[in-house]
Amino acid sequence: MKRILILGGGPAGLFFALMAQRAMPDAQVLVREQNPKGVTYGWGVAFSQSAIDALRPAAPDVLASLEGNSSHEAMDIALNGQTVSVTVDPAHLNARWSLIGVLEAAAIEAGVEVQHDVAEELSESEMAKWDLVVGADGVNSRTRERFADVFEPSVVLTENWLAWYGTSKFFNPSIILQDTDHGVVMSHASTFAPDLSNFTVEVGQDTFDAFGFADKTEAESRAVCQELFTDYLDGAELLSNHSPWFQAKFVSCANWTHRNLVLIGDALHTVHPSIGSGTRFAMRDAVYLMEAMQQADWDVAEGLRAFETRRKPIASGFQAAALRSISWYEGLPSRKIDDPVKFALEYFMRTGRIRYPDFRSANKAVIDMYETQL
């Protein structure tokens, strides 16, 4: 009987646990999560239709449930009150707590044991008790840091500051820019439930300092941001779910495995909120790991080698796109942005993953407006 320990009860850990237990009903699969049951931070998470389709073969029932919530096929780019609407590929948004609830319920039904409020550090002796140990404990991974000499992680803070709020106001997926006396402030907004939207505020370091956000309480910062975007919120309040200011961590690891231990998801590598693929990226790690283990007939050493060999080039491509996006966002405070159409085009071209002819085909009216200004 195979014994599998998964550290972290987020989307990546639970998805792998579910797949492993369904593939081997007699296996012992244990998930240890440091948060209490039902507690998670953040708001909505997005899946493009292509992401849903890529994940679907691994657990069709789970993926079908992710298509029943908020769906968007348009994105609004707003600059100082002027808005351009752009056609985008369909995207499905779900509350983060709903996604985790669906995954945990399915995993438990399959036979996985899930323990909450467990945060002890992994030891070599504990590793030896299991056939496979999966470190899926997020961007602040204790597992990665415990074996940092092996994984050789690079953890770099991005320059801009973000605060992840919610609101009851409906938003198509939106990028909203506002000029202020202290510089440009930006919001990333999107509805993910009938009465809830993400509303992430992003500012550069100089703007962060000028507003004095470092010295403000979470409630005081939220009040300032609410006032800055009052014309878009239409009287709705910004809501907190542990929403302090933070700088995103860009994580990568030189090595992915240590004996029978492997990292996946944000514990192993991150992308960036600006390309909206973090949860999908993590769950795809789980799929690649599962496929590698099955193809190796659960020979752990062989499966882990195959996982790193096959997944690493693809993951590196996503991280390269994320770095281009980060650089573009971090350059915004120093640029003069005065045309929403031009800004919309720059936004969609920023990572190099969308081709101009494809964007033009889907958004001829927007491109026509842009090209008349050339």
C-alpha positions as a Markdown table, in Angstrom:
| # | Residue | x | y | z |
|---|---|---|---|---|
| 1 | Met | 0.0 | 0.0 | 0.0 |
| 2 | Lys | 1.4 | 3.4 | -1.0 |
| 3 | Arg | 1.6 | 6.1 | 1.6 |
| 4 | Ile | 1.5 | 9.7 | 0.4 |
| 5 | Leu | 1.9 | 12.8 | 2.6 |
| 6 | Ile | 0.9 | 16.2 | 1.2 |
| 7 | Leu | 1.8 | 19.3 | 3.1 |
| 8 | Gly | -0.6 | 22.1 | 2.3 |
| 9 | Gly | -4.4 | 22.0 | 1.7 |
| 10 | Gly | -4.6 | 24.6 | -1.1 |
| 11 | Pro | -5.7 | 23.9 | -4.7 |
| 12 | Ala | -2.4 | 22.1 | -5.8 |
| 13 | Gly | -2.2 | 19.8 | -2.7 |
| 14 | Leu | -5.9 | 18.9 | -2.7 |
| 15 | Phe | -6.0 | 18.3 | -6.4 |
| 16 | Phe | -3.0 | 15.9 | -6.3 |
| 17 | Ala | -4.5 | 14.2 | -3.2 |
| 18 | Leu | -7.8 | 13.7 | -5.0 |
| 19 | Met | -6.1 | 12.3 | -8.2 |
| 20 | Ala | -3.8 | 10.0 | -6.2 |
| 21 | Gln | -6.6 | 8.6 | -4.1 |
| 22 | Arg | -8.9 | 8.0 | -7.0 |
| 23 | Ala | -6.1 | 6.2 | -8.9 |
| 24 | Met | -5.1 | 4.1 | -5.9 |
| 25 | Pro | -8.2 | 3.6 | -3.7 |
| 26 | Asp | -6.2 | 1.4 | -1.3 |
| 27 | Ala | -3.4 | 4.0 | -0.8 |
| 28 | Gln | -3.1 | 6.1 | 2.4 |
| 29 | Val | -3.2 | 9.8 | 1.3 |
| 30 | Leu | -2.9 | 12.4 | 4.1 |
| 31 | Val | -3.1 | 16.2 | 3.6 |
| 32 | Arg | -1.9 | 18.4 | 6.4 |
| 33 | Glu | -3.0 | 22.0 | 6.3 |
| 34 | Gln | -1.9 | 24.8 | 8.8 |
| 35 | Asn | -5.2 | 26.8 | 8.5 |
| 36 | Pro | -8.3 | 25.9 | 10.4 |
| 37 | Lys | -11.0 | 24.2 | 8.3 |
| 38 | Gly | -12.9 | 26.6 | 6.2 |
| 39 | Val | -10.4 | 29.4 | 6.6 |
| 40 | Thr | -8.6 | 30.8 | 3.6 |
| 41 | Tyr | -7.5 | 34.3 | 2.5 |
| 42 | Gly | -8.2 | 36.2 | -0.6 |
| 43 | Trp | -11.3 | 36.4 | -2.8 |
| 44 | Gly | -11.9 | 35.1 | -6.4 |
| 45 | Val | -9.7 | 33.0 | -8.7 |
| 46 | Ala | -9.9 | 32.9 | -12.4 |
| 47 | Phe | -9.7 | 30.0 | -14.9 |
| 48 | Ser | -9.7 | 30.6 | -18.6 |
| 49 | Gln | -11.7 | 28.2 | -20.7 |
| 50 | Ser | -8.5 | 26.7 | -22.0 |
| 51 | Ala | -7.3 | 26.2 | -18.4 |
| 52 | Ile | -10.6 | 24.4 | -17.5 |
| 53 | Asp | -10.3 | 22.2 | -20.6 |
| 54 | Ala | -6.6 | 21.4 | -19.9 |
| 55 | Leu | -7.4 | 20.3 | -16.3 |
| 56 | Arg | -10.7 | 18.6 | -17.1 |
| 57 | Pro | -9.4 | 15.1 | -17.9 |
| 58 | Ala | -7.9 | 14.8 | -14.4 |
| 59 | Ala | -11.2 | 15.3 | -12.6 |
| 60 | Pro | -14.2 | 16.0 | -14.9 |
| 61 | Asp | -16.7 | 16.3 | -12.1 |
| 62 | Val | -14.6 | 18.9 | -10.2 |
| 63 | Leu | -13.9 | 21.0 | -13.3 |
| 64 | Ala | -17.6 | 21.0 | -14.3 |
| 65 | Ser | -18.4 | 22.6 | -11.0 |
| 66 | Leu | -16.0 | 25.5 | -11.8 |
| 67 | Glu | -17.9 | 26.4 | -14.9 |
| 68 | Gly | -21.2 | 27.1 | -13.1 |
| 69 | Asn | -20.2 | 30.4 | -11.6 |
| 70 | Ser | -19.3 | 33.9 | -12.9 |
| 71 | Ser | -18.2 | 33.8 | -16.6 |
| 72 | His | -16.8 | 36.7 | -18.6 |
| 73 | Glu | -15.9 | 37.3 | -22.2 |
| 74 | Ala | -15.2 | 41.0 | -22.1 |
| 75 | Met | -12.6 | 43.1 | -20.2 |
| 76 | Asp | -12.8 | 46.8 | -19.5 |
| 77 | Ile | -9.7 | 49.1 | -19.6 |
| 78 | Ala | -10.4 | 52.4 | -17.8 |
| 79 | Leu | -8.2 | 55.4 | -17.6 |
| 80 | Asn | -9.3 | 58.5 | -15.6 |
| 81 | Gly | -13.0 | 57.9 | -16.4 |
| 82 | Gln | -12.6 | 56.7 | -20.0 |
| 83 | Thr | -13.3 | 53.1 | -20.7 |
| 84 | Val | -12.5 | 50.8 | -23.6 |
| 85 | Ser | -14.2 | 47.3 | -23.7 |
| 86 | Val | -12.2 | 44.5 | -25.2 |
| 87 | Thr | -13.3 | 41.0 | -26.2 |
| 88 | Val | -11.3 | 38.3 | -24.4 |
| 89 | Asp | -11.4 | 34.5 | -24.3 |
| 90 | Pro | -14.0 | 33.2 | -21.9 |
| 91 | Ala | -12.9 | 33.1 | -18.2 |
| 92 | His | -14.6 | 31.4 | -15.2 |
| 93 | Leu | -14.2 | 33.0 | -11.8 |
| 94 | Asn | -14.9 | 31.2 | -8.5 |
| 95 | Ala | -14.5 | 32.2 | -4.8 |
| 96 | Arg | -11.2 | 30.8 | -3.5 |
| 97 | Trp | -13.0 | 29.3 | -0.5 |
| 98 | Ser | -15.5 | 27.6 | -2.8 |
| 99 | Leu | -12.8 | 26.1 | -4.9 |
| 100 | Ile | -11.0 | 24.7 | -1.9 |
| 101 | Gly | -14.3 | 23.5 | -0.4 |
| 102 | Val | -15.1 | 21.6 | -3.6 |
| 103 | Leu | -11.6 | 20.1 | -3.8 |
| 104 | Glu | -11.6 | 19.1 | -0.2 |
| 105 | Ala | -15.0 | 17.5 | -0.2 |
| 106 | Ala | -14.1 | 15.5 | -3.4 |
| 107 | Ala | -10.8 | 14.4 | -1.8 |
| 108 | Ile | -12.5 | 13.3 | 1.4 |
| 109 | Glu | -15.2 | 11.4 | -0.5 |
| 110 | Ala | -12.5 | 9.6 | -2.4 |
| 111 | Gly | -10.9 | 8.5 | 0.9 |
| 112 | Val | -8.2 | 11.2 | 1.6 |
| 113 | Glu | -7.7 | 12.2 | 5.2 |
| 114 | Val | -7.4 | 16.0 | 5.7 |
| 115 | Gln | -6.0 | 17.4 | 8.9 |
| 116 | His | -6.3 | 21.1 | 9.8 |
| 117 | Asp | -4.4 | 23.3 | 12.2 |
| 118 | Val | -1.2 | 21.2 | 11.6 |
| 119 | Ala | 2.0 | 23.3 | 11.1 |
| 120 | Glu | 4.9 | 21.3 | 12.3 |
| 121 | Glu | 8.1 | 21.4 | 10.3 |
| 122 | Leu | 8.9 | 18.3 | 8.1 |
| 123 | Ser | 11.8 | 16.2 | 9.3 |
| 124 | Glu | 14.0 | 13.6 | 7.6 |
| 125 | Ser | 12.6 | 11.0 | 10.0 |
| 126 | Glu | 9.0 | 11.9 | 9.0 |
| 127 | Met | 9.9 | 11.8 | 5.3 |
| 128 | Ala | 11.2 | 8.2 | 5.8 |
| 129 | Lys | 7.7 | 7.0 | 6.9 |
| 130 | Trp | 6.1 | 7.9 | 3.5 |
| 131 | Asp | 6.6 | 6.6 | 0.0 |
| 132 | Leu | 6.1 | 10.2 | -1.4 |
| 133 | Val | 6.0 | 13.6 | 0.3 |
| 134 | Val | 4.5 | 16.5 | -1.7 |
| 135 | Gly | 5.3 | 20.1 | -0.5 |
| 136 | Ala | 2.4 | 22.2 | -1.6 |
| 137 | Asp | 2.4 | 24.7 | 1.3 |
| 138 | Gly | 2.4 | 27.9 | -0.7 |
| 139 | Val | 4.5 | 30.8 | -1.4 |
| 140 | Asn | 5.8 | 31.0 | 2.2 |
| 141 | Ser | 6.6 | 27.3 | 2.2 |
| 142 | Arg | 8.1 | 26.0 | 5.4 |
| 143 | Thr | 9.0 | 22.8 | 3.5 |
| 144 | Arg | 11.0 | 24.8 | 0.9 |
| 145 | Glu | 12.8 | 26.7 | 3.6 |
| 146 | Arg | 13.5 | 23.6 | 5.7 |
| 147 | Phe | 15.5 | 22.1 | 2.8 |
| 148 | Ala | 16.6 | 25.4 | 1.2 |
| 149 | Asp | 20.2 | 24.0 | 0.9 |
| 150 | Val | 18.8 | 21.3 | -1.5 |
| 151 | Phe | 16.1 | 23.3 | -3.4 |
| 152 | Glu | 18.3 | 26.4 | -3.7 |
| 153 | Pro | 15.3 | 28.8 | -3.9 |
| 154 | Ser | 15.3 | 32.3 | -5.2 |
| 155 | Val | 12.7 | 34.5 | -3.6 |
| 156 | Val | 12.5 | 38.1 | -4.9 |
| 157 | Leu | 10.0 | 40.7 | -3.9 |
| 158 | Thr | 8.4 | 42.7 | -6.7 |
| 159 | Glu | 8.7 | 46.5 | -6.4 |
| 160 | Asn | 5.0 | 47.4 | -6.5 |
| 161 | Trp | 2.6 | 47.1 | -3.5 |
| 162 | Leu | -0.8 | 45.4 | -3.7 |
| 163 | Ala | -3.8 | 45.1 | -1.4 |
| 164 | Trp | -6.4 | 42.5 | -2.3 |
| 165 | Tyr | -9.9 | 43.6 | -1.4 |
| 166 | Gly | -13.4 | 42.5 | -2.3 |
| 167 | Thr | -16.5 | 44.6 | -3.1 |
| 168 | Ser | -20.2 | 44.0 | -3.8 |
| 169 | Lys | -20.0 | 46.1 | -7.0 |
| 170 | Phe | -20.3 | 44.1 | -10.3 |
| 171 | Phe | -17.2 | 44.4 | -12.5 |
| 172 | Asn | -16.3 | 42.8 | -15.8 |
| 173 | Pro | -12.6 | 41.9 | -15.5 |
| 174 | Ser | -11.2 | 45.4 | -15.4 |
| 175 | Ile | -8.0 | 47.3 | -15.2 |
| 176 | Ile | -8.6 | 50.8 | -13.8 |
| 177 | Leu | -6.0 | 53.5 | -13.8 |
| 178 | Gln | -6.4 | 56.8 | -11.8 |
| 179 | Asp | -4.0 | 59.7 | -11.8 |
| 180 | Thr | -3.6 | 61.2 | -8.3 |
| 181 | Asp | -1.5 | 63.9 | -6.7 |
| 182 | His | 0.8 | 61.1 | -5.5 |
| 183 | Gly | 1.1 | 59.2 | -8.8 |
| 184 | Val | -0.8 | 56.5 | -10.7 |
| 185 | Val | -3.0 | 54.0 | -8.7 |
| 186 | Met | -4.3 | 50.9 | -10.4 |
| 187 | Ser | -7.1 | 48.4 | -9.7 |
| 188 | His | -7.6 | 44.9 | -11.0 |
| 189 | Ala | -11.3 | 44.1 | -10.5 |
| 190 | Ser | -13.5 | 41.2 | -11.5 |
| 191 | Thr | -16.8 | 39.7 | -10.3 |
| 192 | Phe | -16.5 | 36.1 | -9.2 |
| 193 | Ala | -19.9 | 35.5 | -7.4 |
| 194 | Pro | -23.4 | 37.1 | -7.8 |
| 195 | Asp | -22.6 | 39.6 | -5.1 |
| 196 | Leu | -18.8 | 39.7 | -4.8 |
| 197 | Ser | -15.9 | 41.0 | -6.9 |
| 198 | Asn | -12.1 | 41.1 | -6.5 |
| 199 | Phe | -10.7 | 44.6 | -6.2 |
| 200 | Thr | -6.9 | 44.6 | -6.0 |
| 201 | Val | -5.2 | 47.9 | -5.7 |
| 202 | Glu | -1.6 | 48.3 | -6.9 |
| 203 | Val | 0.8 | 51.2 | -6.5 |
| 204 | Gly | 4.5 | 51.9 | -7.1 |
| 205 | Gln | 6.9 | 52.5 | -4.2 |
| 206 | Asp | 6.9 | 56.3 | -4.5 |
| 207 | Thr | 3.1 | 56.4 | -4.5 |
| 208 | Phe | 3.0 | 54.0 | -1.6 |
| 209 | Asp | 5.3 | 56.2 | 0.4 |
| 210 | Ala | 3.5 | 59.5 | -0.6 |
| 211 | Phe | 0.2 | 58.1 | 0.7 |
| 212 | Gly | 1.9 | 56.9 | 3.9 |
| 213 | Phe | 0.4 | 53.5 | 3.5 |
| 214 | Ala | 3.2 | 51.9 | 5.6 |
| 215 | Asp | 2.0 | 53.8 | 8.7 |
| 216 | Lys | -1.7 | 53.2 | 8.1 |
| 217 | Thr | -3.8 | 50.4 | 9.6 |
| 218 | Glu | -5.5 | 48.0 | 7.2 |
| 219 | Ala | -8.8 | 49.8 | 7.8 |
| 220 | Glu | -7.3 | 53.2 | 7.1 |
| 221 | Ser | -5.7 | 52.0 | 3.9 |
| 222 | Arg | -8.9 | 50.5 | 2.7 |
| 223 | Ala | -10.7 | 53.8 | 3.4 |
| 224 | Val | -8.2 | 55.7 | 1.3 |
| 225 | Cys | -8.4 | 53.2 | -1.6 |
| 226 | Gln | -12.2 | 53.4 | -1.5 |
| 227 | Glu | -12.1 | 57.1 | -1.8 |
| 228 | Leu | -9.6 | 56.9 | -4.7 |
| 229 | Phe | -11.9 | 54.7 | -6.7 |
| 230 | Thr | -15.2 | 56.1 | -5.5 |
| 231 | Asp | -16.3 | 57.0 | -9.1 |
| 232 | Tyr | -16.1 | 53.3 | -10.1 |
| 233 | Leu | -17.4 | 51.7 | -6.9 |
| 234 | Asp | -20.8 | 53.6 | -7.1 |
| 235 | Gly | -21.3 | 53.7 | -3.4 |
| 236 | Ala | -20.1 | 50.1 | -2.7 |
| 237 | Glu | -17.6 | 49.5 | 0.0 |
| 238 | Leu | -14.2 | 47.8 | -0.2 |
| 239 | Leu | -14.2 | 44.7 | 2.0 |
| 240 | Ser | -11.3 | 43.0 | 3.8 |
| 241 | Asn | -10.4 | 39.4 | 4.1 |
| 242 | His | -7.0 | 39.8 | 5.8 |
| 243 | Ser | -6.1 | 42.4 | 3.2 |
| 244 | Pro | -2.8 | 44.1 | 4.2 |
| 245 | Trp | -0.4 | 45.7 | 1.7 |
| 246 | Phe | 2.1 | 43.2 | 0.3 |
| 247 | Gln | 4.8 | 42.9 | -2.3 |
| 248 | Ala | 4.3 | 39.7 | -4.4 |
| 249 | Lys | 7.1 | 37.1 | -4.1 |
| 250 | Phe | 8.6 | 35.8 | -7.2 |
| 251 | Val | 9.8 | 32.3 | -6.4 |
| 252 | Ser | 11.9 | 29.8 | -8.4 |
| 253 | Cys | 13.9 | 26.8 | -7.3 |
| 254 | Ala | 17.1 | 25.4 | -8.9 |
| 255 | Asn | 16.1 | 21.9 | -7.8 |
| 256 | Trp | 12.6 | 20.5 | -7.4 |
| 257 | Thr | 13.1 | 17.3 | -5.4 |
| 258 | His | 14.9 | 15.9 | -2.4 |
| 259 | Arg | 14.9 | 12.1 | -1.9 |
| 260 | Asn | 11.1 | 11.3 | -1.9 |
| 261 | Leu | 10.1 | 14.9 | -1.4 |
| 262 | Val | 8.9 | 17.2 | -4.3 |
| 263 | Leu | 7.6 | 20.7 | -4.3 |
| 264 | Ile | 4.6 | 21.9 | -6.4 |
| 265 | Gly | 2.6 | 25.1 | -6.8 |
| 266 | Asp | 3.7 | 28.3 | -5.2 |
| 267 | Ala | 6.0 | 26.4 | -2.9 |
| 268 | Leu | 8.1 | 25.6 | -6.0 |
| 269 | His | 7.5 | 28.5 | -8.3 |
| 270 | Thr | 5.2 | 31.5 | -8.7 |
| 271 | Val | 4.0 | 33.5 | -11.7 |
| 272 | His | 2.3 | 36.8 | -10.8 |
| 273 | Pro | -1.2 | 38.1 | -10.1 |
| 274 | Ser | -1.0 | 40.2 | -13.2 |
| 275 | Ile | -1.2 | 37.2 | -15.5 |
| 276 | Gly | -4.0 | 35.6 | -13.5 |
| 277 | Ser | -2.7 | 32.0 | -13.8 |
| 278 | Gly | -1.4 | 31.2 | -10.3 |
| 279 | Thr | -4.0 | 28.7 | -9.2 |
| 280 | Arg | -4.2 | 27.0 | -12.7 |
| 281 | Phe | -0.4 | 27.0 | -12.8 |
| 282 | Ala | -0.3 | 25.2 | -9.4 |
| 283 | Met | -3.0 | 22.7 | -10.3 |
| 284 | Arg | -1.2 | 21.9 | -13.6 |
| 285 | Asp | 1.8 | 21.0 | -11.5 |
| 286 | Ala | -0.3 | 18.4 | -9.7 |
| 287 | Val | -1.5 | 17.0 | -13.0 |
| 288 | Tyr | 2.1 | 16.7 | -14.4 |
| 289 | Leu | 3.2 | 15.1 | -11.1 |
| 290 | Met | 0.4 | 12.6 | -11.2 |
| 291 | Glu | 1.0 | 11.7 | -14.8 |
| 292 | Ala | 4.8 | 11.2 | -14.2 |
| 293 | Met | 4.1 | 8.9 | -11.2 |
| 294 | Gln | 1.6 | 6.8 | -13.1 |
| 295 | Gln | 3.9 | 6.5 | -16.1 |
| 296 | Ala | 6.7 | 5.4 | -13.8 |
| 297 | Asp | 4.3 | 2.8 | -12.2 |
| 298 | Trp | 4.8 | 4.7 | -8.9 |
| 299 | Asp | 8.6 | 4.3 | -8.8 |
| 300 | Val | 9.1 | 7.5 | -6.9 |
| 301 | Ala | 12.7 | 8.2 | -7.9 |
| 302 | Glu | 11.8 | 7.7 | -11.6 |
| 303 | Gly | 8.6 | 9.6 | -11.4 |
| 304 | Leu | 10.1 | 12.6 | -9.7 |
| 305 | Arg | 12.9 | 12.8 | -12.3 |
| 306 | Ala | 10.3 | 12.6 | -15.1 |
| 307 | Phe | 8.1 | 15.3 | -13.5 |
| 308 | Glu | 11.0 | 17.8 | -13.3 |
| 309 | Thr | 12.2 | 17.0 | -16.8 |
| 310 | Arg | 8.8 | 17.4 | -18.5 |
| 311 | Arg | 7.3 | 20.3 | -16.4 |
| 312 | Lys | 10.3 | 22.5 | -16.0 |
| 313 | Pro | 10.6 | 23.9 | -19.6 |
| 314 | Ile | 6.9 | 24.7 | -19.6 |
| 315 | Ala | 7.0 | 26.3 | -16.2 |
| 316 | Ser | 10.0 | 28.4 | -17.1 |
| 317 | Gly | 8.1 | 29.8 | -20.1 |
| 318 | Phe | 5.2 | 30.9 | -17.8 |
| 319 | Gln | 7.7 | 32.5 | -15.4 |
| 320 | Ala | 9.4 | 34.3 | -18.2 |
| 321 | Ala | 6.0 | 35.8 | -19.3 |
| 322 | Ala | 5.3 | 36.7 | -15.7 |
| 323 | Leu | 8.6 | 38.6 | -15.4 |
| 324 | Arg | 7.8 | 40.6 | -18.6 |
| 325 | Ser | 4.4 | 41.4 | -17.0 |
| 326 | Ile | 6.0 | 42.4 | -13.7 |
| 327 | Ser | 8.5 | 44.7 | -15.5 |
| 328 | Trp | 5.7 | 46.4 | -17.5 |
| 329 | Tyr | 3.6 | 47.1 | -14.3 |
| 330 | Glu | 6.6 | 48.3 | -12.4 |
| 331 | Gly | 7.4 | 50.8 | -15.3 |
| 332 | Leu | 3.9 | 52.3 | -15.2 |
| 333 | Pro | 4.5 | 54.9 | -12.5 |
| 334 | Ser | 7.3 | 56.5 | -14.5 |
| 335 | Arg | 5.3 | 56.8 | -17.7 |
| 336 | Lys | 2.7 | 59.2 | -19.0 |
| 337 | Ile | -0.4 | 57.3 | -19.9 |
| 338 | Asp | -3.1 | 59.5 | -21.5 |
| 339 | Asp | -4.9 | 57.3 | -24.0 |
| 340 | Pro | -7.1 | 54.3 | -22.9 |
| 341 | Val | -7.0 | 52.6 | -26.4 |
| 342 | Lys | -3.2 | 52.7 | -26.6 |
| 343 | Phe | -3.0 | 51.5 | -23.0 |
| 344 | Ala | -5.4 | 48.6 | -23.7 |
| 345 | Leu | -3.2 | 47.4 | -26.6 |
| 346 | Glu | 0.0 | 47.7 | -24.6 |
| 347 | Tyr | -1.6 | 45.8 | -21.7 |
| 348 | Phe | -2.6 | 42.8 | -23.8 |
| 349 | Met | 0.8 | 42.8 | -25.7 |
| 350 | Arg | 2.9 | 43.1 | -22.5 |
| 351 | Thr | 3.9 | 39.4 | -22.0 |
| 352 | Gly | 4.4 | 38.4 | -25.7 |
| 353 | Arg | 1.9 | 35.6 | -25.4 |
| 354 | Ile | -0.8 | 37.3 | -27.4 |
| 355 | Arg | -0.2 | 38.0 | -31.1 |
| 356 | Tyr | -1.2 | 41.4 | -32.6 |
| 357 | Pro | -3.1 | 39.7 | -35.5 |
| 358 | Asp | -5.1 | 37.6 | -33.1 |
| 359 | Phe | -6.0 | 40.6 | -30.9 |
| 360 | Arg | -6.9 | 42.6 | -34.0 |
| 361 | Ser | -9.2 | 39.9 | -35.3 |
| 362 | Ala | -11.2 | 39.8 | -32.0 |
| 363 | Asn | -11.1 | 43.5 | -31.4 |
| 364 | Lys | -11.2 | 45.3 | -34.8 |
| 365 | Ala | -13.0 | 48.4 | -33.5 |
| 366 | Val | -10.5 | 48.9 | -30.8 |
| 367 | Ile | -7.6 | 48.4 | -33.2 |
| 368 | Asp | -9.2 | 50.8 | -35.7 |
| 369 | Met | -9.3 | 53.5 | -33.1 |
| 370 | Tyr | -5.7 | 52.9 | -32.2 |
| 371 | Glu | -4.4 | 52.8 | -35.8 |
| 372 | Thr | -6.2 | 56.1 | -36.7 |
| 373 | Gln | -4.0 | 57.8 | -34.1 |
| 374 | Leu | -0.7 | 56.5 | -35.6 |
